[in-house]
């Protein structure tokens, strides 16, 4: 069985360039997908934060406290952790 002809250095470089280009294209697609998913995650985190702020605002309204009163009280009292 005859042996394959050895590739020249230029042919090997071209082959490597092709492999690199293919990998870079795949990486670019993955980077786009990561950016898209990160944006979707941030949107969800923003919605959660908005819900928490709405709950806090409702609690302040029920208690009759203003935002300034609540800040002043929290600044004076040390925060305790729930046991």
C-alpha positions as CSV (number, residue, x, y, z in Angstrom):
1,X,0.0,0.0,0.0
2,X,1.5,3.3,-1.0
3,X,2.2,6.0,1.6
4,X,0.5,9.4,1.4
5,X,2.6,12.2,0.1
6,X,3.7,14.4,3.0
7,X,2.0,17.7,3.2
8,X,4.1,20.8,2.7
9,X,4.4,23.3,5.4
10,X,2.2,25.7,3.5
11,X,-0.5,23.0,3.2
12,X,-0.3,22.3,6.9
13,X,-0.6,26.0,7.7
14,X,-3.6,26.3,5.4
15,X,-5.3,23.4,7.1
16,X,-4.6,24.9,10.5
17,X,-6.0,28.3,9.3
18,X,-9.1,26.5,8.2
19,X,-9.5,24.8,11.5
20,X,-8.9,28.1,13.4
21,X,-11.5,29.9,11.2
22,X,-14.1,27.2,11.9
23,X,-13.5,27.3,15.6
24,X,-13.6,31.1,15.7
25,X,-17.0,31.0,13.8
26,X,-18.3,28.6,16.4
27,X,-17.0,30.7,19.2
28,X,-18.6,33.8,17.8
29,X,-22.0,32.0,17.7
30,X,-21.5,30.8,21.3
31,X,-20.6,34.3,22.4
32,X,-23.8,35.7,20.9
33,X,-25.8,33.0,22.6
34,X,-24.1,33.7,25.9
35,X,-24.9,37.4,25.5
36,X,-28.5,36.7,24.7
37,X,-29.0,34.4,27.7
38,X,-27.2,36.8,30.0
39,X,-29.6,39.5,28.8
40,X,-32.6,37.3,29.5
41,X,-31.3,36.5,33.0
42,X,-30.8,40.2,33.7
43,X,-34.4,40.9,32.6
44,X,-35.7,38.3,35.0
45,X,-33.5,39.6,37.9
46,X,-34.8,43.1,37.2
47,X,-38.4,41.8,37.4
48,X,-37.7,40.2,40.7
49,X,-36.1,43.4,42.0
50,X,-39.1,45.4,40.9
51,X,-41.5,43.0,42.6
52,X,-39.5,43.3,45.9
53,X,-39.5,47.1,45.6
54,X,-43.3,47.0,45.0
55,X,-43.7,44.8,48.1
56,X,-41.5,47.2,50.2
57,X,-43.5,50.2,48.9
58,X,-46.8,48.5,49.8
59,X,-45.5,47.6,53.3
60,X,-44.4,51.2,53.8
61,X,-47.8,52.5,52.8
62,X,-49.6,50.1,55.1
63,X,-47.3,51.1,58.0
64,X,-47.8,54.8,57.3
65,X,-44.0,55.4,57.1
66,X,-42.4,57.5,54.4
67,X,-39.3,56.3,52.7
68,X,-37.3,58.9,54.6
69,X,-38.7,57.6,57.9
70,X,-37.9,54.0,57.1
71,X,-34.3,55.0,56.1
72,X,-33.9,56.9,59.2
73,X,-35.1,54.0,61.4
74,X,-33.0,51.5,59.6
75,X,-29.9,53.7,59.9
76,X,-30.4,54.0,63.7
77,X,-31.3,50.3,64.5
78,X,-28.7,47.6,63.9
79,X,-29.9,45.0,61.4
80,X,-30.6,41.6,62.9
81,X,-30.5,38.4,61.0
82,X,-33.5,36.1,61.1
83,X,-33.0,33.0,63.2
